[in-house]
Amino acid sequence: MASMLACSHTLEAFVDSQVRIPGGHVVPSKCIVGLTNGGIYNASAYQLPVGCHPSDAQLAAPEIQIYAADVHLESQAPLTSFTADWVVPPLPSKRGGLSRQVVYFWPGFKASAPEMGYPVLQPVLQYGEHLGPNWALQSWFVDAKDRWKFPVVTAPSVDVKPGHRISSSMQLSSDGLTWTVSGTNKDTGHNSTLSITYSRAGKTDYKYAMLVNENINVNSDCLRMPAATGLTFTNLTVNGNATPPWVTRANCAGNPKCDCGNRAAVASNGDVTISWRDK
């Protein structure tokens, strides 16, 4: 019995140290640059965090990680601001074991294409990111295609509960030098705020805005989705425009590997609803 318990604890520690990140990969927690809330990441050159070695920093892709449904747009001018509000949905009815699911909802800016892997700035509502079956709010920068120059950078996560109201914003400073990515729990006042210099945030303009339901290991087991049928983003503005030209997409609709009746829709007032089937 003692050896079985030791094995279990070792496996749990391993699972917890491999952090699933938005964008299609997992990365060791010791290789993530974690800032204090509101802290700024402006390193002149990237150095691996203390305790992280080059062999540790490899990014690995989980089995099925996908943008289940989203809206996105391409802007000819660089994107500099994005606001979005939403309400935290219920917890999923079912939680996986060691292959536990992770469910993300986020507004974000993407460079190059509205696909996984490219640089992304995002305040993220996340379920299953850590071992507990809870929702959390956390701001991220991820560039999975050039991890040697641009590491994963996060602000601390904030606990949120079903029914809590979330307000988020992303803003490039007027001098074009610093991004601020923030999500706030309006019911508690707690926030996760990340500041990162343009040169460390992929050193790139962001041309795509997105609102996304991203899933890992939900697959076709729809009970692993929140016990609701949708989430609506409100108070949307992109570069000050309240009704930008969103393109809707549902990569999981009709896909037997992950179909949960996924859908994205845009209302006449600009609100965006991401919907799914939870059974």
Secondary structure as GFF3:
##gff-version 3
##sequence-region A 1 279
A	DSSP	alpha_helix	2	17	.	.	.	ID=ss1
A	DSSP	beta_strand	18	21	.	.	.	ID=ss2
A	DSSP	beta_strand	25	28	.	.	.	ID=ss3
A	DSSP	three_ten_helix	29	31	.	.	.	ID=ss4
A	DSSP	beta_strand	33	34	.	.	.	ID=ss5
A	DSSP	beta_strand	40	41	.	.	.	ID=ss6
A	DSSP	beta_strand	65	74	.	.	.	ID=ss7
A	DSSP	beta_strand	81	87	.	.	.	ID=ss8
A	DSSP	beta_strand	102	110	.	.	.	ID=ss9
A	DSSP	beta_strand	120	127	.	.	.	ID=ss10
A	DSSP	beta_strand	135	142	.	.	.	ID=ss11
A	DSSP	beta_strand	153	154	.	.	.	ID=ss12
A	DSSP	beta_strand	158	160	.	.	.	ID=ss13
A	DSSP	beta_strand	165	172	.	.	.	ID=ss14
A	DSSP	beta_strand	178	185	.	.	.	ID=ss15
A	DSSP	beta_strand	191	197	.	.	.	ID=ss16
A	DSSP	beta_strand	208	216	.	.	.	ID=ss17
A	DSSP	three_ten_helix	222	224	.	.	.	ID=ss18
A	DSSP	beta_strand	230	238	.	.	.	ID=ss19
A	DSSP	beta_strand	247	249	.	.	.	ID=ss20
A	DSSP	beta_strand	263	266	.	.	.	ID=ss21
A	DSSP	beta_strand	272	275	.	.	.	ID=ss22
###
